């Protein structure tokens, strides 16, 4: 009898929001999504305010409400700093009623916020960071990863380059976890295809002068110089490589994490011939073109895969909230993994580890005379199906991986 009374008391308290406040608080008078990214640093160009716009377009296309509640978008700049990002996330969860956070460049930031979101029972929609660790041993039931990760990027580019041929590599690697993952994934692919890795050098985040690093790469004699970096680091490395005459000496550049905005900043005359891998290109099909033109009309530049990932993730999150009939994180996270993802006319899936799986393409940057107009930068040279593009579920070490077998 006492046990029954205790259970009834707990049920009443939960209903009043006095126990498990993060769950009770989920049922507020609005649904709030925070867009947390880099709005002033090295990758502001590929996410930043464009990611905020992408989230707002997703809300607009969803109809502006879900479960009869208005949808609100908040945004903030985490400045690539874990402590700032963690402070913002806690404030958003505890004081602003934020149900989910989207964008999230910087792997260190994501890994820190995964611990917070797990405790607070909140959703993370990752489109900025690229490390496979996010859906590997650090995976969380409340986190989904929406854009190309280091495995997919490195695997696609390395496979295309080794076949050209480019069977010897040297890496210029950004000195943090993202860069390490990118280099390691590419090196593994190169070696698996019979190629050789002749060495690597690490450079600080936000490097302006790549001369010493490029000289080491040039001296290695490697056929391919792999740039395991992002944002302005990649842009600066490519520009300075052209100044050094790297490609005139017979070496080729492979940007393992390049964006269409990077090519725009560099210019086709300098970027031509560069090999890039991406799961989103604005000019790929009717669906990508239609949405990208809307984005361009407001933002003045075509969207990157990070910004496209924010759009798709926010729409899918809202669809899951609607289908689940609640914003409670566990119910929504489960529904996100069950519903097919609508991705600019194509369909993707969400694995138990949170990895979103879709087809990706390998592209070559065209020469200026081959471009058909502004932002027409890429020529596709290979397609990689999602089943091959991303690391196998069982290889990541995620504790959630076994749920795939449980569903079968």
N, C-alpha and C positions, 0 to 999 in steps of 0.2 A: 504493500500500500504506500509506504514511504517513497519507494522508487517511482511509483506512478505520479505522486505529488511533485517530486523533484523534476521529473520530465515535463510535467505540465507547467511548472514555474519557469523552467528554462524556455519553453515555447512562448510563454507570455512575454518574458523579458526580451527574447529575440524579436517578437512582434513590435515591441515598443522601442527597439533599437538600443537597449541598454546592455546587451551582450553582442559581441561580434559586430561592432559599429561599422566596420568597413563593408560588411554585407548589407546591413540594414540601410546604410547611407547610400548604397548604390541606387536605391529607388527614390531619387529626388525628383524635383519638378522640371529638370532638364537633363540632357545628356551632354557631357562636356568632354571634348577631346583636346589634348594639348599637343602642339607641334613644337618639339624641342630639338634645336639644331644649331649649326654653326652659321651665324649671320654676319660674322666679321672676320673670320680666319681663313685658313688655307683652302677650305672646301666650301666657302660661302657661295661661290658661283654655281656649284652643282646642286645645292640644296637651298639653304637660306630662305629668303622671302618667297622664292619660287615654290618651295615645299609648302609654305603656308597657303599660297594661292591654290596649289593642287588639292589640299585638304578642303578648302572652301568650295572648290568646284565639285568635289565629291559630295559634299553636303547638299549643294544646290541640285545636283543630279539625282540625289536620293529623295529630294522633296522637302528638305529643311526640317523635317520632324521624324521621330520614330517612337512608337508606342504612345503616340499622342503628346509627346514632349518635344520642345524645341531643341535643336542641336547647336551647341556653342563651341567655337574654336578659340583656344588661347594659343599664344606663341611666345617663345623666349629664346635667347641666345645662350648656349652653355659654354661658349668660348673655348671649346675643346678641353675643358677642365672638369675632372671627375667630381671635385668637391662642389663646384658651382651647379653642375647638373643634378647632383644628389640633393642639394638644398632646394632647388626649384621643384624637383619631383616630389619631395616630401611636402612642401608647401602646397603644391597643386593637389595632391591626394588628400591632405588633412584639412585644408582650408578652402580650396576652390572647387571641391567636388569633382575633380577630374576622374573620368572612368577609364581612359586609355591615353597613352602617349605615343605619338607617331614620329617618324623621320629618324632621329637618333644616329647621326654620324659619330664615329669614334668608338672602337670596340671596347676600350677601357670604360667608357661611359656606360655602354650597354651592359657590360658584366656587372658593374656596380648597381645599376638600376634594376637588374633582374632580381637581385637579392631584396631590394626594397619592394618591388612590385609583388614578389612572392609573399612577403610578410603582409603587405597591405591588400593583397588579392586584387590586383589591378592588371590591365592588359598593356603589353608593349607591342607596337607594330614597327618593326625595324626595317628601314629602307636605306639608311645612310652607311652604317657600319657593314663590313664585308667579311669578317673573320668566321671561319667554319666553327670556331669554338662556341658561338652563340647557339648553334643547334647540335653541338657535340656534348662533351662532358658537362658543360655549364647549362644545358638546355633547361627550359622551364615550361610548365604547362600553360603559362600565361603569356609566352613570347612566341611570335611568329616572325619569320625572316622573309622579306618580300622581294629582294633584288639579288643580283648576281653576287655570289660569295667568292672567296679567294680560290676555292677549288674550281668552280665553274670558269672563272675568268682566266686563271692560269692554264687550266686544262685545255680550253678552247684555243687560246693564242699559241701555246706551246705546240700543240698538235699541228696547227696550220703552218707554223714556222719551220718545224723540223722536216716537214714534207717538201719545203720549197727549193733547196734544202737549207736548213739552218741547224746543223747538228752539233754545234758547239756554242755554249752560252756563257755570258758573264753578267752578273746582276748588280744594278745600282738600287740599293734597298733602303727604304725609309726606316729609321732606327726606332721602331715600336712594333707592337704585336701584329698589327695589320700587315706591315711590310714583311715581317718574318714569315707569316702564314702564306703570303702571296709568293714569295721566293721559294719556300719549301714545296708548295703545290706545283709550281712550274718546274722546279728541279726534278721532282719525282716523275713528272710526265716526260720530261726530256730524257731522263735515264731509261725509263720504261720503253721508250721508242728507239733506244740504241744510241742516243746522243750523249754528249759530255758537258759537264758543268766545269768551267775552267777557273771559277772563283767568284767572289762577290765583295762589295764594299758597302758599308752602311753610312748613311748621311743623316744629320739631324732633321727633324720636322721643320719645314719652313726655310729650307736652304736657298740662298740666293746665288751662290757661286759654286757651280758644279765642275769647275775646271780640273781640279786635282782628281776627282772621281772619274771623269771622262778620260783623262790621260791614262789612268790605271786600266780602264776598260779597253781603251784603244791598244795599249801595250799587250794586253792578254792575247790578242789575235783571234778572239772569239768571233764567230760569224754573226751572232745575235747579241745585242746588249738589251737585257730585259730590265725595264723600269718598274720596280716594285714599289710604287709610290702613288700619290693621288693629288688632285687639285693643282695648286700653283707649283708644287715640287715637280710634278710631271711636265707641266708647261715649261718651266725654266730649264729642265734637263733637255727637253727636245730642242728648244731654241738654241741652247748653247752647243748641243751636239752638232747642229747644222753649221754653226759658226766654226767648229773645229774640223768640219769636213769629214765627219765620221762615215757617212754613207759613201762619199767619194772614194774612201779607202777600201770599200767592199763590205763594210759591216752594216748590219741593219738594226733598226730600233724596233722593239716590241713594247708597246705601252700596255702593261698588264691590267691597268685600272684607269682607262681614259674615258672621258665624256665628250659628248658633242660640243659642249661649251668650251672644252679645252682646245679642240680643233678650231673653233671659231676664234679663240684668243690667239692661237698660234698663226692662223692663216693657212690656206691650202698650199701656197707656194712652199712653205716650210714643212707642213705636216704630211704632204703627199707621200704615199708609199708606206705610211705607218700602218701596222696591223693592230686591230683592236677587236675585242670580244664584248658583246653586250646582248642582254635580253630584251632591250627596248631601243628602237630607233624610230624617230618621229615619222620617217618616210617609208616605213615598212609595208603598211597596208592601209586600207580605207579607214579602219578603226583608229589606228595611231595617228593618221593624218588629220582626221576630223577633230579629235580631241586636242591635238597639238596646235592646230590653228586657233582654237578657242583660247588656249593657254597663251599663245604668242600675241594675240590681240590685246591681252592685258599686260603681260610681262615683258614683251618686246624681244624675246628670244625663245628658241625652241626648248622644250623640256628635256631634262636629262632622265636617265633611268631611275635615279633617286627620286626625283619629283614625280615621275610616273608611278613609281612604287608607292609613294604616299597616297596618291589618288586611288589606286586599286585597293590598297590596304584599308583605307578609311571606308570606302564603299562596302567592302566585304565585311568589315567589322559591324557596320550598321545593319547590313543584311542579316548577320548572325544575331544581333540584338533583337531584331524584329522576329526572327524565326524562333529564338529562345523565349521570347516574351519577357525578358528581363535584362538588366545590365550586370547582373551578378557574374563575376569574372569566370568562375569555373563553368557555368552553364554556357556562357558566350564562347569561351575557349573551345569547349567540346563541339559546339555548333560550327565554329569556324573551320574545324577540321573535317566536318561532315559535308558542308555545302561546297559545291563546285565554285571555283573562283572565275568570275567574268573579267577577262583581261583584253580589252580592246578588240573584241570580236573572236578571241580565242579563249579556251578554257584551261585553267590550271588547277592543281590540287594542293592541299596542305597536308603534309605528312604528320604523323604523331609527334615527331621531334620539333615541329614548328617550321620546317623547311618548306617553302612554297616552290613547287616544281613546274617548270614550263620550258619550252624550247628556246634555245639561244642561237645567235648567229655570230660568225666571224666575218669581219669586214676589212677592206683595205681603203685607206683614205685616197680619194681620187686626185688627180692633177687638176689644176684650175681650169684647164680647157675642157675637161670631162664633166665638170659640174654643170647641171642644168638650171641652177638658180641659187638664190641665197639659202644657206643651210643644207644644200644638197652635197653632202660630204662623203658618203660611204658607197662602196660597191661590195655586195655580199660575195664572199668566196667560199663559205661553208655553212651548212646547217648542222646543229647538234641537238638531237632530241633530248627532252628533259631527263629521260631515264639514263642517259649517258652523261649529261652535262653536270649533274650534281653528285656529290659523294654518296655512295650507297647508304641507306638508312642504318644498316647493321654495322657499318664501319666507323660511325661517329662516336660511339661510346655513350650515347644518350640513354638515360634510364627509362625514357618513355618509348623507346623503339619497340619494346615487346608488345605494346598495345596494338601494333599492326597485325600481329599474329592472332591476338585475342578477338579481333573483329572478323577474322576469316572463318 
